[in-house]
Amino acid sequence: MGLAFHVENFGCRAARADGEAVSDRLRAAGLGEGQTSTADVVVVNTCSVTAEADRAARAFIRRAHRLNPEARIVVTGCYAQREPEKLAGMPGVAAVVGNSHKALAPEIALNLARDGAAGALQGVEKGVPLRSIGEEHSPEAKAHVDSFGFMRGLRPPPPSGFGFSAACKAPEGSPSPLELTSPGLVTIQSLLASSASGSAPIWADDRFAHSFIGETQLLPGAQTRPNLKIQEGCGNRCTFCVIPETRGPSRSLPAASILRQVEGFVAAGGNELVLSGINLGRWGRDLPPAGEPRLSLARLVRQIFSDTALPRLRLSSIEPMDWDGDLIALLCEFGGTRFARHAHLPLQSGSDTVLRRMHRRYRPWHYAEKVAALLEAAGPELTLGADVMVGFPGETDREFQETLELVRALPFGYLHLFPFSPRPGTPGWALHAQSPVSAAAVVERMAALRALAAEKSETHRRRFMGRAMEAITLHTPVSLEAKGRTAALTENYLPVEIEGQLPANCLVQLHIEGLTSEAILVASSGHPVRESIV
């Protein structure tokens, strides 16, 4: 039986894209995909947006080790970047790879799966290279790779935070100094030093030069609608958010790399591709100028439509202020055909004073104006989604009512709701210490928003009863397949169950005939617009 891996993803769509890229690389190296209980290596791709996200990751690591004590566990993602030492000390963890070095995660996992801990160390000693950054990164980023080692075995962490000194010396208190054999290679001595301390080796620093995973070609396989992550990091500095710490500043994948991925996806029979990022709307702003007009997400989308035959493009979450006139114009021009009429604009709060405390870069009236512009461009078929946070420090009953009123006034198709979670090191942590919102108030407010969100979602979906709609078929769950139905997602992001059984990755024309008790659309058998060829 061949070696097997399992990747467990937590968090946002961009994090999911990272996990998919790790899986792709491991499959390309010959590993099979297995369950947690049987895999040789388990990659835990963590989130750290809330304390609950941290807790869920730790619980999964403990459960994975209990189910499969022989498995090598590699922890990566935002939690691995924020608290690597804590994770490195957990039983079963064989390596911790922060977001700064996520490009190395596939090879680290591969070495551990193939040879176990000892074999992986021998591979490094023999000079097996840990993957460097790709051609798409800047000369400055490459210089960092040449100047600094990839791994640190910190106990305790240095006062300056992540990273190495210019001389690449181990922090005081480490069991032995880090030694480099050649640029980008770490000797067996440094790895053994960390392992001997009873804690897993850590790859992390504050330069984020190795955060883009060199992805294999995206294909319409396990994910009918795969995520192509084209942007990483964020510099907005909202008071509640740890992303600048866990993912670094905004960085963009070059347009040429993106277009190659899109062309390959289309050639393989792909029908819908989702562009994702941590702060997607800022794509291109860090790249060298390429003439006029300036690089922007709108310019990239237009180039995808002009230079490729991609049937449908969908955008993941974009900040309200980044829906500029050019991007909205594209939604008017291509919406309903090649551009999905679906916009997710994080709201967080409908209160001006709360948004100011959050350091958000818009006001409630700005948000409402942007929604009006999107509706004018895409029409009432647009499905509008948002994130809303409840219980931000100091949130009064009046401020919460302002959020309720704004949500009630706008035609949301769905909401992602979550309570505020204080993150150490953020300004929100100190604000929470000064003006916490009671747990009882948070529970009450969450319930009120959930009821309103459910009402608005059903109202939006009922609008399409009796209508013809286009959808893409998904991989149907066994429970739904047993009912003789196929899972699908409409062009404007509504879940639908189709009578009859169809393969995944077909674009189909449907007639909506009803709603389930869970407010999922039901359609008669559709006829293909474009057949799946995978």
C-alpha positions in Angstrom: 0.0 0.0 0.0 1.4 3.4 -0.9 1.9 6.4 1.4 -1.0 8.5 2.2 -1.7 12.1 3.4 -4.6 14.0 4.8 -5.0 17.8 4.8 -7.5 19.3 7.2 -8.5 22.9 6.4 -9.8 25.5 8.8 -10.7 29.1 8.0 -11.4 31.3 5.0 -11.5 30.6 1.2 -7.9 31.8 0.8 -6.8 29.3 3.5 -8.7 26.6 1.7 -6.8 27.5 -1.5 -3.5 27.0 0.4 -4.7 23.6 1.6 -5.7 22.6 -1.9 -2.3 23.6 -3.2 -0.6 21.5 -0.5 -2.8 18.5 -1.5 -2.0 19.0 -5.2 1.7 19.0 -4.5 1.5 15.8 -2.4 -0.6 14.1 -5.0 1.8 15.1 -7.7 4.6 13.5 -5.6 2.8 10.2 -5.7 1.1 10.2 -2.3 -2.5 9.0 -2.0 -5.2 10.9 -0.2 -6.5 9.2 3.0 -8.4 9.6 6.2 -6.9 11.1 9.4 -6.9 7.6 11.0 -4.8 6.0 8.3 -2.6 8.7 6.8 1.2 8.7 7.1 1.3 12.5 7.4 -1.5 14.8 8.5 -1.3 18.5 7.5 -3.4 20.7 9.7 -4.0 24.1 7.9 -5.1 26.3 10.8 -7.0 29.6 11.2 -6.5 32.0 14.0 -9.2 34.6 13.5 -10.9 33.8 16.8 -10.0 32.0 20.0 -12.5 29.3 18.9 -10.5 28.8 15.7 -7.4 28.2 17.8 -9.3 25.8 20.1 -10.7 23.8 17.1 -7.2 23.4 15.7 -5.7 22.1 18.9 -8.7 19.8 19.4 -8.2 18.3 15.9 -4.4 17.8 16.5 -5.2 15.9 19.8 -7.8 13.8 18.1 -5.6 13.1 15.1 -2.8 11.9 17.3 -5.1 9.8 19.4 -6.6 8.1 16.3 -3.3 7.7 14.5 -0.3 7.9 16.9 2.2 6.9 14.1 1.1 9.8 11.8 3.5 12.7 11.4 1.5 15.9 12.0 2.5 19.1 10.2 0.8 22.2 11.4 0.7 25.3 9.1 -1.5 28.3 8.6 -2.3 31.4 10.7 -2.2 29.8 14.1 1.1 28.2 13.2 2.5 31.7 12.4 1.1 33.3 15.5 1.9 30.8 18.2 4.3 28.2 16.7 6.0 27.3 20.0 2.7 26.3 21.6 1.8 24.1 18.7 5.4 22.6 18.4 5.1 21.2 21.9 1.9 19.3 21.3 2.2 15.5 21.2 2.3 14.1 17.7 3.4 17.4 16.0 6.4 16.7 13.8 6.8 20.2 12.2 5.3 23.7 12.5 5.4 25.7 9.3 4.2 29.3 9.6 2.5 31.2 6.7 5.8 32.8 6.1 7.2 29.5 4.9 4.0 27.8 3.7 5.7 27.1 0.3 7.9 24.6 2.1 5.0 22.7 3.7 4.5 20.2 0.9 8.1 19.1 0.8 8.4 19.0 4.6 5.2 16.8 4.7 6.6 14.6 1.9 9.9 14.0 3.6 8.1 13.1 6.8 5.7 10.8 5.1 8.4 9.0 3.1 11.0 8.5 5.7 9.6 9.4 9.1 11.4 12.0 11.2 14.9 10.4 11.0 14.6 10.0 7.2 13.5 13.6 6.8 16.5 14.8 8.8 18.9 12.6 6.7 17.4 14.2 3.6 18.3 17.6 4.8 21.8 16.5 5.8 22.3 15.1 2.3 21.4 18.4 0.8 17.8 17.8 -0.3 16.7 21.4 -1.0 13.8 23.0 0.8 11.8 24.7 -1.9 12.8 28.3 -2.5 10.4 31.0 -3.7 9.4 31.1 -7.3 10.3 33.4 -10.2 7.2 35.5 -9.5 8.8 36.9 -6.3 10.8 40.1 -6.1 14.7 40.2 -6.1 14.4 41.5 -2.5 12.4 38.5 -1.4 15.0 36.2 -3.1 17.8 38.0 -1.3 16.1 37.1 2.0 16.2 33.5 1.0 19.9 33.6 0.2 20.7 35.5 3.4 18.7 33.6 6.1 18.0 30.0 7.0 14.6 28.6 6.7 14.1 27.1 10.1 14.3 28.2 13.7 14.2 26.1 16.8 13.3 28.7 19.4 13.1 28.1 23.1 12.3 30.9 24.1 11.6 33.1 21.1 13.9 36.1 20.5 12.8 39.5 21.9 12.5 40.8 18.3 9.9 38.2 17.4 10.2 35.9 14.4 13.2 35.6 12.3 17.0 35.3 12.5 19.7 37.8 13.3 21.9 39.0 10.4 24.6 36.5 11.5 21.9 33.7 11.5 22.7 32.8 15.1 20.3 30.9 17.3 18.5 32.9 19.9 20.0 32.7 23.4 18.8 29.6 25.2 18.6 27.4 22.0 20.3 24.0 22.4 22.8 24.6 19.6 23.5 27.2 16.9 21.9 27.1 13.6 24.3 26.3 10.8 24.0 26.7 7.1 25.6 24.4 4.6 24.5 26.5 1.6 21.9 29.1 0.9 18.5 27.7 1.8 19.7 24.5 3.5 19.7 23.8 7.2 22.1 21.2 8.7 21.0 18.1 10.6 22.5 19.7 13.7 19.9 22.4 13.9 17.0 20.1 13.3 18.3 17.6 15.9 18.8 20.4 18.4 15.1 21.3 18.1 13.9 17.7 18.1 16.1 16.8 21.2 14.3 19.5 23.2 11.1 17.5 22.9 9.5 20.0 20.6 9.0 20.0 16.8 11.1 22.1 14.5 9.6 25.4 13.4 9.8 27.2 10.1 8.7 30.9 10.5 9.9 34.4 10.3 8.5 37.9 9.7 9.5 38.4 6.1 6.8 36.2 4.5 9.0 35.6 1.5 7.9 31.9 1.0 4.2 32.3 1.5 2.9 31.5 -2.0 2.9 27.8 -2.7 4.1 26.9 -6.1 0.8 25.3 -7.1 0.4 22.5 -9.6 -2.1 23.3 -12.3 -5.6 23.9 -11.0 -8.0 21.2 -12.3 -11.7 20.6 -12.0 -11.4 17.5 -9.9 -12.1 17.2 -6.1 -13.1 20.8 -6.2 -15.5 21.5 -9.1 -15.0 25.3 -8.5 -11.4 25.5 -7.3 -10.0 28.6 -5.6 -7.1 30.4 -7.3 -5.4 32.5 -4.7 -3.9 35.5 -6.4 -3.3 37.7 -3.4 -1.8 37.2 0.1 -1.6 39.4 3.2 -3.3 42.6 4.3 -2.2 46.0 5.5 -5.5 47.5 6.6 -4.7 47.2 10.4 -8.3 46.8 11.6 -8.2 46.9 15.4 -9.7 43.4 15.8 -7.6 41.5 13.3 -4.4 39.4 13.5 -3.9 39.0 9.7 -1.1 41.5 9.4 0.8 39.4 11.9 -0.2 36.0 10.6 0.0 36.7 6.9 2.1 39.8 6.5 1.6 42.8 4.0 -0.3 42.6 0.8 1.5 40.6 -2.0 0.2 39.7 -5.5 0.7 36.8 -7.9 1.7 38.3 -11.3 -0.8 38.4 -14.0 1.2 36.1 -16.3 1.1 33.3 -13.6 -2.7 33.8 -13.1 -3.4 33.7 -16.9 -1.4 30.4 -17.2 -3.5 28.9 -14.5 -6.8 30.0 -16.0 -5.8 28.7 -19.5 -4.8 25.4 -18.1 -8.0 25.1 -16.1 -10.1 25.8 -19.2 -8.1 23.3 -21.3 -8.8 20.6 -18.6 -12.6 21.3 -19.0 -13.0 23.7 -16.0 -16.2 25.8 -16.1 -16.0 28.0 -13.0 -13.0 29.4 -11.2 -13.0 31.5 -8.0 -10.4 34.2 -7.5 -9.5 34.5 -3.9 -7.2 36.4 -1.6 -6.9 37.7 1.9 -7.5 41.3 0.6 -8.4 40.5 -2.9 -9.3 44.0 -4.0 -5.8 45.1 -3.5 -4.4 42.8 -6.1 -1.7 44.3 -8.2 -0.9 47.4 -6.2 2.5 46.0 -5.0 3.6 44.8 -8.5 5.8 46.8 -10.8 3.8 49.2 -13.1 2.9 47.7 -16.4 2.0 50.9 -18.3 -1.4 52.5 -18.4 -3.9 51.9 -17.0 -2.4 50.9 -13.7 -2.5 47.3 -12.5 -5.8 46.6 -10.7 -8.2 43.7 -10.1 -10.6 45.1 -12.7 -7.8 45.2 -15.3 -6.9 41.6 -14.4 -10.5 40.4 -14.7 -10.9 42.1 -18.1 -7.7 40.4 -19.3 -9.0 37.0 -18.2 -12.2 37.6 -20.2 -10.3 38.9 -23.3 -7.4 36.4 -23.3 -9.0 33.1 -22.1 -12.2 31.2 -22.8 -13.1 30.8 -19.1 -16.9 30.2 -19.0 -17.5 31.8 -15.6 -15.4 33.7 -13.1 -16.4 34.4 -9.5 -14.8 36.7 -7.0 -14.5 35.9 -3.3 -14.8 38.5 -0.6 -13.8 42.1 -1.5 -13.7 45.1 0.8 -16.4 47.7 0.0 -14.0 50.4 -0.9 -12.3 48.1 -3.4 -15.4 47.7 -5.6 -14.3 50.6 -7.8 -16.1 52.0 -10.9 -14.1 49.8 -13.3 -14.9 46.6 -11.4 -18.6 47.5 -11.1 -18.6 48.3 -14.9 -17.4 44.7 -15.6 -20.2 43.3 -13.5 -22.6 45.3 -15.7 -20.9 44.2 -18.9 -20.4 40.5 -18.1 -22.8 39.8 -15.2 -25.0 36.8 -15.7 -22.8 35.4 -18.5 -19.1 35.1 -17.7 -19.1 37.1 -14.4 -21.0 35.6 -11.5 -23.6 38.1 -10.1 -22.5 37.5 -6.5 -20.7 40.1 -4.3 -19.5 39.5 -0.8 -18.7 42.8 1.0 -17.5 42.5 4.6 -19.7 44.9 6.7 -18.7 44.0 10.3 -21.0 46.7 11.8 -23.7 49.0 10.6 -22.8 51.6 13.3 -20.6 54.5 12.3 -19.0 54.8 15.8 -18.2 51.0 15.9 -16.7 51.1 12.5 -14.5 54.0 13.7 -13.3 52.0 16.7 -12.6 49.1 14.3 -10.6 51.4 12.1 -12.6 50.3 9.1 -12.2 52.5 6.0 -15.8 53.1 5.2 -19.0 54.3 6.9 -22.5 52.8 6.8 -23.6 55.3 4.1 -20.5 54.4 1.9 -21.5 50.8 2.2 -25.1 51.4 1.2 -24.0 53.5 -1.8 -21.7 50.7 -3.0 -24.5 48.2 -2.7 -26.8 50.5 -4.7 -24.1 50.7 -7.4 -23.7 47.0 -7.5 -27.5 46.4 -7.8 -27.7 49.0 -10.6 -25.0 47.1 -12.5 -26.1 43.5 -11.9 -29.8 43.9 -11.3 -31.9 42.2 -8.6 -30.4 38.8 -9.5 -27.3 39.9 -7.5 -26.8 37.8 -4.4 -25.2 40.0 -1.8 -23.3 38.6 1.2 -21.6 40.1 4.2 -19.7 39.4 7.4 -21.1 40.9 10.5 -19.4 41.0 13.9 -21.4 41.1 17.2 -20.1 42.4 20.5 -17.2 44.5 19.5 -15.8 46.2 22.6 -18.1 49.0 23.8 -21.0 48.1 21.4 -24.1 49.6 23.0 -27.7 48.6 22.4 -28.1 51.6 20.2 -25.1 50.8 18.1 -26.3 47.2 17.7 -29.7 48.6 16.6 -28.0 50.6 13.9 -26.5 47.4 12.6 -29.9 45.7 12.6 -31.4 48.6 10.8 -28.8 48.7 8.1 -29.0 44.9 7.5 -32.8 45.1 7.4 -32.6 47.9 4.8 -30.2 46.1 2.4 -31.1 43.1 0.2 -28.7 40.6 1.6 -28.9 37.0 0.4 -26.9 35.6 3.3 -24.8 36.8 6.2 -21.8 35.3 8.0 -22.2 36.1 11.7 -19.7 35.8 14.4 -19.0 37.2 17.9 -16.0 39.4 18.6 -13.0 37.4 19.8 -10.2 39.3 21.5 -6.8 38.5 19.8 -3.7 39.1 21.9 -1.5 41.8 20.4 -4.2 43.7 18.7 -5.7 47.0 19.8 -9.0 45.2 20.1 -7.5 43.2 23.0 -7.0 46.3 25.0 -10.4 47.7 24.1 -12.0 44.5 25.2 -10.2 44.8 28.6 -11.6 48.3 29.0 -15.2 47.8 27.6 -16.2 44.2 27.2 -19.7 43.3 26.0 -21.4 40.8 28.3 -21.8 37.3 27.0 -25.5 37.4 27.5 -25.8 40.5 25.3 -23.7 38.8 22.6 -26.0 35.7 22.7 -29.1 37.8 22.4 -27.8 39.9 19.6 -26.5 36.9 17.6 -30.0 35.4 17.9 -31.6 38.5 16.6 -29.3 38.7 13.6 -29.6 35.0 12.8 -33.4 35.4 12.7 -33.1 38.4 10.4 -30.5 36.7 8.2 -32.7 33.6 7.7 -35.7 35.8 6.8 -33.7 37.8 4.3 -32.1 34.7 2.8 -35.5 33.0 2.2 -37.0 36.2 0.8 -34.1 36.5 -1.7 -34.4 32.8 -2.8 -38.2 32.9 -3.2 -37.7 35.7 -5.8 -36.4 33.0 -8.2 -39.4 30.7 -8.0 -40.6 29.8 -11.5 -37.5 31.3 -13.1 -35.0 29.9 -15.5 -31.5 29.9 -14.0 -28.0 28.7 -14.9 -26.0 26.6 -12.4 -22.9 24.4 -12.1 -23.3 20.9 -10.8 -21.2 19.9 -7.8 -20.0 16.6 -6.2 -23.3 15.4 -4.8 -23.4 14.1 -1.2 -24.3 10.4 -0.9 -27.4 11.3 1.2 -28.7 13.6 -1.6 -27.7 11.1 -4.4 -29.9 8.5 -2.6 -32.9 10.7 -3.2 -32.1 10.8 -6.9 -31.0 14.4 -6.9 -27.9 16.4 -7.9 -26.3 19.2 -5.9 -25.6 22.4 -7.8 -24.9 26.1 -7.3 -26.6 28.8 -9.4 -24.6 31.5 -11.2 -25.7 33.9 -8.5 -24.5 31.7 -5.6 -27.7 29.9 -4.5 -27.7 26.2 -3.6 -30.0 24.1 -5.7 -31.1 20.4 -5.8 -31.8 19.1 -9.3 -34.2 16.3 -9.9 -32.2 13.5 -11.6 -28.5 12.6 -11.4 -25.8 14.6 -13.3 -22.0 14.4 -13.2 -20.1 17.2 -11.5 -18.8 20.2 -13.4 -21.6 20.7 -15.9 -23.1 24.0 -16.7 -26.9 23.5 -16.8 -30.0 25.5 -17.5 -32.7 25.0 -14.8 -36.3 25.8 -14.1 -36.8 26.6 -10.4 -39.9 24.9 -9.1 -39.7 25.0 -5.3 -37.9 25.3 -2.0 -36.9 22.7 0.6 -37.6 23.1 4.3 -34.0 24.4 4.5 -34.8 27.1 1.8 -32.7 25.3 -0.8 -34.0 25.8 -4.4 -35.4 22.7 -6.2 -35.2 22.4 -10.0 -36.5 20.1 -12.6 -33.9 18.2 -14.6 -31.7 20.7 -16.5 -30.2 20.6 -19.9 -26.5 21.1 -20.3 -25.1 24.4 -21.4 -21.6 23.0 -21.5 -20.9 19.3 -20.8 -18.3 18.2 -18.3 -15.2 16.6 -20.1 -13.5 15.3 -16.9 
